[in-house]
Amino acid sequence: MFEQYHSKHYAVDIGTSSITMAVYNQKLHKNIIIPNGDGKPCTSHDVLAENAFERSEMMKTLFARIRREYRHSIDPYGSLGITMEGLTLTCPADVSEEEKELLKRSAQSAGFHVEALLSEPAAAVLAFLTWNEMTEKKKYYRVVDAGAKTLDFALVETEGRRVTVKAVERAQPGGDGVDRLMMEFYARKLAKEGISLKEDSQMQEALRSKVEEAKISLSSKGIEEDTFVLYSEKDTKSYKMKMTKIEYLVLCGLVQKQFLEAADRFDASVRRLGIGHVDTTVLIGGTNCNPFFSDTFRERYANSRVLGYKEREAAALGAAAYARLVLDEKKELIIENEAARMPQTMKESAEPKTVEYLGDRTVVPIQRVNSLGLKNTLDSRLLEAYWSLVYAIAELSGEIEVPIRTDREYYAVVNAIIYDYPELGFYWNYGDTRINARYKKDGVDIWRLGLNYNSTKPEVQRKLSQINQTVEQIVDAVTAKTEFQAGNEERQMIIAVYDHLARRFTYSEKKDGKFPDYAPTLECLLHGDGICAGISSAYTYILKKLQIPSMVIIGYGRGYEGHAWNIVQLSDGRFCHLDLTWDLQNFIYQYLLKDDADMAAGRHLWDYRVYPNCR
């Protein structure tokens, strides 16, 4: 059976944290992965992950390990006479020429001859191409390598028999970010039992192994929770550890948000190269075994053909394809790397924490805190629709034209408005808004909307005046009983308003199976009771009056039911969660100024791409 691995040429992908070997099988006429001595498709290492290229002895040890482990897999009885001399190597695209030379010398010291050295993005594209598909027509491939340590993006151009890496970019968050967050999650649970992992290194290592198993388990379909027992030799006790699927997804989401931010930066760099459309997206990398991440990129790049191998196979298989075509069949194939590492683009600077009062221009006085809001999730076209609707609703206008294409876009804009501007949401009857016409204007899709309201202009102004008087009373009451400390006023005000509302509000009761009409709106301030949407809107509205950046976050709570709470930004720039609804009538608050991990442990789930990271 081991004859399937017999060849003059072998391919080895040296990733940032693992090695994968492949070969072309002449009988099956396909490239196949060679398992290591443990029967696994890859072998872990830490040479590149630790930036250890300059430590040549470690590189020599690495190649000696490759020869030892894989020679046993290929020819365990030594009867086939396999020499394993010729290697086609692949390595990350941003490896320098000096580091490549070190790779070649280290391989040579272990008895190998490096016949070719390819960048991983080029090799990954070759894994999907047949010789006949390499036409004269120019095509672009986006390679997303979600590895264990890092996230790499690359733009590869194919034209005829030429494959060129045009641009590469590396982002630090990799799949191990989930492992780290899981470790922190379990560490907090152990801390409640009086166990400090920092003081018990043996237990810490045992937990690290369990985390890897739990991650694989919770990535599987149909698994809703994972439990395991962790034993402490230090105090001779066992601890039962549990993580639910929803908690795991929240942690994945924290890394996912960083992934998407890196994708935004790379896509902007591609646009600057003048490339408007990428034909195919290729997904590779260690974290592809987690469908959460692969689904993220499949959804993001749905406008192009999306392909993906499982786990870490593509680069090694592509290198094997290169070895067969160029070294065996002597076909001409040119591999070029035009891209040095592309510098990461700077994030746009945060908007200033200022408030713009628009009362002199509108019937309903609205105010705008620039730094936070669901508006930040909208692109420029939908942002135009957003602001047009904001001013139209503030004027109680009857009809307006907005650049919207689909129902999904419409509801994204609606949600942003009613939660960013609760002073508009309490009287705008957005559920009964009519679409009077749909057409194109100067090539842009336009919806003409007929707006409906729950009240007349005088009634809206009267109620908003009452709401603002109530807000002033709350602020006066809070200010009177709080001794503010210099430099800490904003944080103290956030807590004081939270405490006041938690004692003042109750959760609305249903009547005839329905909540009161005011319960999910800002008007709940006038009644002293509401549901999560109204309570979180009221809290946001008060903080905006105080020029403290705040927004409503829409997600899910216990049992996956819809839920809303708040995020605030502190004066030091940090973001924190607050769930006033779940802390009503409490004197010891569980959900005040919490980070993402704490909220995940409290069974909150939200769209991590939309909201700021709270750490």
Secondary structure, 3 states (H helix, E strand, C coil): CHHHHCCCEEEEEECCCEEEEEEEECCCCEEEEECCCCCCCCEECCCCCCCCCCCHHHHHHHHHHHHHHHHHHHCCCCCCCCCCCEEEEEECCCCCHHHHHHHHHHHHHCCCEEEEEEEHHHHHHHCCCCHHHCCCCCEEEEEEEECCCCEEEEEEEEECCEEEEEEEEEECCCCHHHHHHHHHHHHHHHHHCCCCHHHCHHHHHHHHHHHHHHHHHHCCCCCCEEEEEEEECCCCEEEEEEEEHHHHHHHHHHHHHHHHHHHHHHHHHHHHCCCCCCCEEEEECHHHHCHHHHHHHHHHCCCCEEEECCCCCHHHHHHHHHHHHHHHCCCCCEEEECCCECCCCCCCCCCCCCEEECCCCCCCCCEEECCCCHHHHCCHHHHHHHHHHHHHHHCCCCEEEECCCCHHHHHHHHHHHHHHCHHHHCCECHHHCEEEEEEEECCEEEEEEECCECCCHHHHHHHHHHHHHHHHHHHHHHHHCCCCCCCCHHHHHHHHHHHHHHHHCEECCCECCECCCCCCCHHHHHCCEECHHHHHHHHHHHHHHCCCCEEEEEEECHHHCEEEEEEEECCCCCEEEECCHHHCCCCCCCCEEECHHHHHHCCCEECCCCCCCCC
